[in-house]
Amino acid sequence: MRVRLRPSLLAAALVLLTCLPAGHEEPSSGVRPTAADVMSLVLAVAAVAVLLSRPAAERLPARVLVFAPVAAAAGVSLLACADVLAGVPGYARYVQVFVVIPLAVLVAVRDRTDMLIVGGALVAAAATQGLVGCVQAVTGTGASYAGEQVRAVGTFGAPDVMGMASVVSFGAIVLLGTGLTLRGRRRAAALTAAALLCVPLALSLSRGTWLALAAAGLVVLFLHSRVLAARVVLAGTAAAIVLALGVGTGADPLGRRLDSVASSVSQPDQSLRDRYSLWRTAVDIWLEHPVTGAGPRGFARLRDTYAPIELSSGSDTEDPVHGFERRPLLSPHNMYLLTLSEQGLLGLAALAGCLGSLAWWAVRERSLVAAGLLTWQLVDFCYGDIGGAPTLVMSVALGLALSLVTRRETSLFSGARVDAGVGGGRR
């Protein structure tokens, strides 16, 4: 009966609720709260209640202070922007994603059972999305790519083509990091499951996710065994050569996508050219607002003023559920540049300091899952930003990593012994 009362079940429910199909939505529609958003509010309220019921010495570890500058910088940016009221929704979303949910997950995840509940939810969501994505790719009911509806997008649909790949990546990292700490059949099962999740990842045709997962996998393997990591690098290099000579001929969607990765600098496709234009736009906005930025959602408001003429008017998406849509390009698809343009150097320093501190603690303490999740996020933010239901899964994953580097009781997925401070939290 006690398991049913665990707050970690709310975090698990939040992850699973993001898998619910969003249905048809107009590209120009405003903010539409989802069931996952409601659950995130319930989780936050439950976390506050849990904190108030505990002794002061056991409430929060000192390391959570790295989140204070993130909230403060976003608040300063909001107060300094030209239209404070218009920026409130963007500020609330940013704080929800990077502060409220991660801290709520930290409060909810207190021991190994909680870690298994939340980690299991990430794996379950990854398996569900991966299965749906594979069916879409095989039956031709996925998102459109080069005129063929073969891109695996899971239940998120064409409006969020990277959503499925992100969720599947989190599950693969949890399984990889956990599998390396286990022995026998459990280890084989976890590593096999992680390998199977690479199938829907390949079918997602998401270049940024491929690179992020490769980086995360290498970090996890390196922390576990440098020799094993070196062997994997050699095997991966050989596989890349085979793919370049075999699959990478442009004859099929996967081959064309692999070719586009190799030519991303010399011969970028239209998607990459638009992304580079959006990056330049973000930098130009920042140059006009160097310290505090243009304010929350300032990029979308000022994009047309600073965008180069070669930027496309929108991105074409299509799938059987949403049909054909032309969606406006309202973000630079780079979290660092988005933060720089909207919050200036102050916001970028706060975000980088927070994520960098968490990553340093994870690597120093050899927490495999935490290091993998944070590495994935740091790399993925070079190609994407926050938005859509998968963002809430990212917040839970960030909270899971935070718990792993701050509480010794959750060290089930850690690759080395760690020291703890007062109340089970690391200082």
C-alpha positions in Angstrom: 0.0 0.0 0.0 2.9 2.4 0.7 4.1 2.1 -2.9 0.8 3.6 -4.1 1.4 6.7 -2.0 4.9 7.4 -3.4 5.2 10.9 -5.1 7.5 9.2 -7.6 4.4 7.7 -9.1 3.3 11.2 -10.1 6.5 11.7 -12.0 6.1 8.4 -13.7 2.5 9.3 -14.6 3.8 12.6 -16.1 6.1 10.7 -18.4 3.5 8.3 -19.5 0.9 11.0 -20.1 3.1 12.7 -22.6 2.6 9.6 -24.8 -1.1 10.4 -25.3 -1.7 11.6 -28.9 -2.3 15.3 -28.9 -4.7 15.2 -31.8 -5.0 17.9 -34.5 -3.9 21.4 -33.6 -3.7 24.5 -35.6 -0.1 25.7 -36.1 -1.0 29.2 -35.1 -3.0 28.2 -32.0 -1.8 29.5 -28.6 -0.8 27.7 -25.5 -2.9 24.6 -24.9 -2.3 22.8 -21.6 -2.2 19.0 -21.9 -2.8 16.3 -19.4 0.9 16.1 -18.8 1.0 19.8 -17.9 -1.8 19.2 -15.4 0.2 16.3 -13.9 3.3 18.4 -13.7 1.3 20.9 -11.6 0.0 18.0 -9.4 3.6 16.8 -9.0 4.8 20.2 -8.0 2.1 20.6 -5.4 2.8 17.2 -4.0 6.5 18.0 -3.8 5.8 21.1 -1.8 3.6 19.1 0.6 6.4 16.6 1.0 8.9 19.3 1.7 6.8 20.9 4.3 6.3 17.6 6.1 10.0 16.9 6.5 12.5 18.3 9.0 14.4 21.3 7.6 17.7 19.4 7.5 16.3 16.8 5.2 14.5 19.0 2.7 16.8 19.8 -0.2 20.6 19.2 -0.7 22.8 22.2 -1.2 23.5 21.4 -4.8 20.0 22.5 -5.8 21.3 26.1 -5.5 22.6 25.8 -9.1 19.0 26.2 -10.2 18.5 29.5 -8.5 20.5 31.6 -11.1 18.3 29.9 -13.8 15.1 31.2 -12.3 16.6 34.6 -11.4 18.0 35.2 -14.9 14.7 34.4 -16.5 13.0 36.8 -14.0 15.4 39.6 -14.8 14.9 39.1 -18.5 11.1 39.2 -18.1 11.3 42.5 -16.1 13.7 44.0 -18.6 11.7 43.2 -21.8 9.5 45.7 -23.6 6.2 43.8 -23.0 6.2 42.1 -19.6 2.7 40.7 -19.9 3.4 39.1 -23.2 6.5 37.4 -21.8 4.9 35.9 -18.7 3.8 32.6 -20.5 7.3 32.1 -21.8 8.8 32.8 -18.4 6.4 30.4 -16.7 7.2 27.6 -19.3 11.0 28.1 -18.9 10.9 28.0 -15.1 8.5 25.0 -15.2 10.9 23.0 -17.5 14.2 23.9 -16.0 13.4 24.5 -12.3 10.0 23.4 -11.0 9.8 19.9 -12.5 13.4 18.9 -11.9 13.2 20.0 -8.3 9.9 18.2 -7.9 11.3 15.0 -9.2 14.3 15.4 -6.8 11.9 15.6 -3.9 9.8 12.6 -5.2 12.8 10.3 -5.9 14.2 9.4 -2.4 15.4 5.8 -2.8 16.1 3.0 -5.2 12.4 2.1 -5.4 11.6 5.6 -6.5 14.4 5.5 -9.0 13.1 2.3 -10.5 9.6 3.8 -10.8 10.7 6.9 -12.6 13.4 5.1 -14.6 11.0 2.4 -15.5 8.5 5.0 -16.7 11.1 6.4 -19.1 11.9 3.0 -20.4 8.2 2.1 -20.8 7.5 5.4 -22.7 10.6 4.7 -24.9 9.4 1.2 -25.7 5.8 2.4 -26.5 7.0 5.3 -28.7 9.6 3.0 -30.4 7.0 0.3 -31.2 4.6 2.9 -32.6 7.4 4.4 -34.6 8.5 1.1 -36.1 4.9 0.4 -37.2 4.7 3.8 -38.8 7.9 3.3 -40.8 6.9 -0.2 -42.0 3.3 0.6 -42.9 4.0 4.1 -44.4 1.9 5.9 -41.8 4.6 8.1 -40.3 5.6 11.7 -41.1 6.5 12.7 -44.6 10.2 12.6 -45.7 11.1 13.4 -49.3 7.5 12.6 -50.3 7.3 9.3 -48.4 5.5 8.9 -45.1 8.2 6.7 -43.6 9.5 8.8 -40.8 8.9 7.3 -37.3 7.4 10.0 -35.0 5.5 7.9 -32.5 2.3 9.4 -31.0 3.7 12.9 -31.3 3.1 13.2 -35.0 4.7 15.3 -37.6 4.4 18.6 -35.7 7.1 17.3 -33.3 9.3 15.1 -35.4 12.0 14.9 -32.8 9.7 14.0 -29.9 9.8 10.2 -30.3 13.5 10.1 -30.9 14.1 12.1 -27.7 11.9 9.9 -25.5 13.5 6.7 -27.0 16.9 8.1 -26.4 16.2 8.7 -22.7 15.0 5.1 -22.4 18.1 3.7 -24.2 20.4 5.7 -21.9 18.7 4.4 -18.8 19.0 0.9 -20.0 22.6 1.2 -21.1 23.7 2.8 -17.8 21.8 0.3 -15.8 22.9 -2.7 -17.8 26.5 -1.9 -17.3 26.1 -1.9 -13.5 24.3 -5.3 -13.5 25.5 -8.8 -14.0 24.3 -12.0 -15.7 21.0 -12.3 -17.4 19.7 -8.9 -16.1 22.7 -7.2 -17.7 22.2 -9.0 -21.0 18.5 -8.1 -21.0 19.1 -4.4 -20.3 21.8 -4.1 -22.9 19.7 -6.0 -25.5 16.7 -3.7 -24.9 18.9 -0.7 -25.3 20.2 -2.0 -28.6 16.6 -2.7 -29.8 15.7 0.9 -29.1 18.3 1.9 -31.7 16.0 0.6 -34.4 13.2 3.2 -34.0 15.9 5.8 -33.5 17.3 5.0 -36.9 13.8 5.1 -38.4 13.2 8.5 -36.8 15.7 10.0 -39.3 16.6 12.6 -36.5 20.2 13.6 -37.1 20.6 15.6 -34.0 19.4 12.8 -31.8 21.8 10.3 -33.5 24.7 12.6 -32.6 23.5 13.2 -29.1 23.0 9.5 -28.3 26.4 8.6 -29.8 28.0 11.2 -27.5 26.1 10.0 -24.5 26.9 6.4 -25.2 30.6 7.1 -25.4 30.6 9.0 -22.1 28.7 6.2 -20.4 31.1 3.6 -21.8 34.2 5.6 -21.0 33.1 6.1 -17.4 32.5 2.3 -17.1 35.6 1.1 -18.9 38.0 3.0 -21.1 39.0 -0.2 -22.9 35.4 -1.0 -23.8 34.9 2.6 -24.9 38.0 2.3 -27.2 36.7 -0.9 -28.7 33.3 0.6 -29.4 34.9 3.6 -31.1 36.9 1.3 -33.4 33.8 -0.8 -34.1 31.7 2.3 -34.7 34.3 3.8 -37.1 34.3 0.5 -39.1 30.5 0.5 -39.2 30.5 4.1 -40.4 32.8 3.3 -43.2 30.6 0.4 -44.2 27.5 2.6 -44.1 29.3 5.3 -46.1 30.2 2.8 -48.8 27.0 0.8 -48.7 23.9 2.3 -47.2 24.9 5.9 -47.8 24.1 5.9 -51.5 21.0 8.1 -51.3 18.8 5.3 -52.6 16.6 5.2 -49.5 15.5 7.6 -46.7 18.0 6.4 -44.2 20.8 6.5 -46.7 19.9 10.0 -47.8 19.7 11.1 -44.2 23.2 9.7 -43.5 24.5 11.5 -46.6 23.1 14.8 -45.3 25.0 14.4 -42.0 28.3 14.1 -43.9 27.4 17.1 -46.1 25.9 19.3 -43.4 28.6 21.9 -43.8 29.7 21.7 -47.4 26.2 21.1 -49.0 23.5 21.6 -46.4 19.9 20.8 -47.4 17.1 23.3 -47.0 16.3 22.2 -43.5 19.9 22.9 -42.4 20.1 26.2 -44.4 17.0 27.4 -42.5 18.5 26.3 -39.2 21.7 28.2 -39.9 19.7 31.3 -40.9 17.8 31.0 -37.6 21.1 30.8 -35.7 22.3 34.0 -37.3 19.0 35.6 -36.5 19.3 34.7 -32.8 22.9 36.1 -32.7 21.7 39.4 -34.3 18.9 39.7 -31.7 21.4 39.1 -28.9 23.8 41.8 -30.3 21.0 44.3 -29.8 20.1 43.0 -26.3 23.5 41.7 -25.0 22.9 41.5 -21.2 19.3 40.5 -20.5 18.1 39.6 -24.0 14.9 40.4 -25.8 12.7 38.8 -23.1 10.8 35.5 -23.0 9.5 34.6 -26.4 11.4 37.6 -27.8 12.9 35.5 -30.6 9.5 34.7 -32.1 8.4 38.4 -31.8 11.6 39.8 -33.4 12.4 37.0 -35.9 11.1 38.8 -39.0 13.0 42.0 -38.1 16.4 40.3 -38.0 15.9 37.2 -40.2 17.9 37.0 -43.5 15.9 37.1 -46.7 16.8 33.5 -47.6 14.9 32.1 -44.5 11.9 30.0 -45.5 8.5 31.2 -44.4 7.8 27.9 -42.7 8.5 24.2 -42.4 6.3 21.7 -44.3 5.0 18.8 -42.2 2.6 16.0 -43.1 1.2 12.8 -41.6 -2.1 10.9 -41.7 -3.4 12.5 -38.5 -2.5 16.2 -39.0 -2.4 16.2 -42.8 -0.3 18.8 -44.6 0.7 21.9 -42.6 3.1 24.7 -43.0 4.4 25.6 -39.6 6.1 28.9 -38.8 9.8 28.7 -37.7 9.5 30.4 -34.3 12.7 29.2 -32.6 16.3 28.9 -33.6 16.4 25.1 -32.9 19.4 25.7 -30.6 18.7 26.1 -26.9 21.8 28.0 -26.2 21.2 30.6 -28.9 17.5 30.8 -27.9 18.5 31.5 -24.3 21.2 34.0 -25.5 18.7 35.9 -27.7 15.9 36.0 -25.1 17.9 36.2 -21.8 21.3 37.5 -23.0 24.6 36.6 -21.4 23.0 36.5 -18.0 20.6 33.7 -18.9 23.1 31.7 -21.0 25.6 31.8 -18.1 22.9 30.6 -15.7 21.8 27.8 -17.9 25.3 26.7 -18.8 26.4 26.9 -15.2 23.5 24.7 -14.0 23.8 22.0 -16.7 27.6 22.1 -16.6 27.6 21.6 -12.8 25.3 18.7 -13.0 27.4 17.1 -15.7 30.6 17.6 -13.8 29.1 16.0 -10.7 27.8 13.1 -12.7 31.2 12.5 -14.4 33.2 12.9 -11.2 31.1 10.5 -9.3 30.8 8.1 -12.2 27.0 8.0 -12.2 26.4 6.4 -15.6 22.8 7.2 -16.1 23.1 10.8 -14.9 26.2 11.4 -17.1 24.5 9.9 -20.1 21.3 11.9 -19.7 23.2 15.1 -19.2 25.6 14.5 -22.1 22.7 13.8 -24.4 20.9 17.0 -23.3 24.0 19.1 -23.7 24.6 17.9 -27.2 21.0 17.9 -28.2 20.6 21.5 -27.2 23.0 22.3 -30.0 20.3 21.2 -32.5 17.0 21.7 -30.6 15.2 23.6 -27.9 12.2 23.2 -25.6 8.7 22.9 -26.9 5.9 20.3 -27.0 5.1 17.3 -24.8 8.5 15.7 -25.0 10.0 18.7 -23.2 8.3 17.5 -20.0 9.9 14.1 -20.3 13.3 16.0 -20.6 12.5 17.8 -17.4 11.8 14.5 -15.6 15.0 13.1 -17.0 16.9 16.2 -15.7 15.3 15.7 -12.3 16.3 12.0 -12.4 19.9 13.0 -13.1 19.7 15.6 -10.3 18.6 13.0 -7.9 21.4 10.6 -8.9 24.1 13.2 -8.2 22.6 14.5 -5.0 21.3 11.5 -3.1 23.2 8.4 -2.2 20.0 6.4 -1.7 19.4 6.5 -5.5 22.8 5.2 -6.4 21.4 2.0 -8.0 22.4 3.3 -11.4 25.8 4.6 -10.3 29.0 3.2 -11.5 31.1 4.0 -8.4 30.8 4.6 -4.7 29.9 8.1 -3.7 30.1 10.1 -0.5 27.0 11.7 1.0 26.3 14.7 3.2 23.8 15.4 5.9 20.4 13.9 5.3 21.6 11.6 2.5 22.3 14.5 0.1 25.6 15.4 -1.4 27.0 18.9 -0.7 
